[in-house]
Amino acid sequence: MANASPQNSNDELSDEPIPPMQQLLDNPFALLFLGVAMPTVLYIVWGVMEIVGIPIAK
């Protein structure tokens, strides 16, 4: 038999750069950070909006 199957040439790494979104989604620590930081920031903003919305007592 000759060299390896022709499919191996398609499996080689290409010279194309990896897109930034794929790099982010491939990083479990970045996903963990985003999964903790985003809800924290959203709840803080939500809480500040609720406090600002309380009418001032007279």
N, C-alpha and C positions, 0 to 999 in steps of 0.2 A: 504494500500500500504506500501511497505517497504521504505527503505531510498531513497534518491534522485536517479535520474537516473544514470546509470553507466558512462555516459559521463562526469560527474563532476570530476571523478577521473583523467581523462585525462587533465582537465583544470587547475589542481593545478600546482603551480610553482614547477619546478624541481630544483635539486641541481646543474645543469650545470651552469657554469659562463657565463655571457653575453659577447659575443665577442666584442673586442674594436671598430671595425668598426660599429657595431650596436649601441653601446653607443654614438659614434660620430654622427651618422645619426639621433639618437633620440633627440639630443640636439639642439634646434633651435638657441641658442646663438652662439654655435660653428659653425653652418652652416652660420649664418649671418657674423661672423668674417671671415670665410674662403671666403665667397662670396665677401667681400670687400677687404680683404688682398691679395688674389691671383691675381686678375686683377691689383691691384696697383703695386705689385712687378713685374709682367710681363711687364707692361707698362714702369716702370722705367728701367728694364733691356733692353727692346727694345729701349728706348730712348738713353741709354748709348751706345748701339751698333751702333745706327745711328750716334751719335756724333763722335764716334771713327772712323767710316767709312768715314767721310768727309775729303777730301784731304786738306793738308796744303797749304795755298796760298803762292806764291813766289813773 
